[in-house]
Amino acid sequence: MADTSIERRAPAIPVVSPRELAPYAIFAGILLLVLVYFVGVEQGALSVVGGMGVHEFVHDARHLLGFPCH
């Protein structure tokens, strides 16, 4: 009878250094800050976009996240 045992190894998990991860973390952080700005602050004293378009687009998200808008 032939030996049919096969040694199975788990795939290696890649190790990512903080230096390699930093650009992605910075990009994600800036993106989240812009998102929080538009949902929570836009149409106030620091308005960047004129009109009520952004306010109406994110109105329900403001209420969901607890930001006052009325």
Secondary structure, DSSP 8 states (H G I E B T S, - for coil): -----------------HHHHHHHHHHHHHHHHHHHHHHHTTTSTT-SS-SSHHHHHSHHHHHHHT----
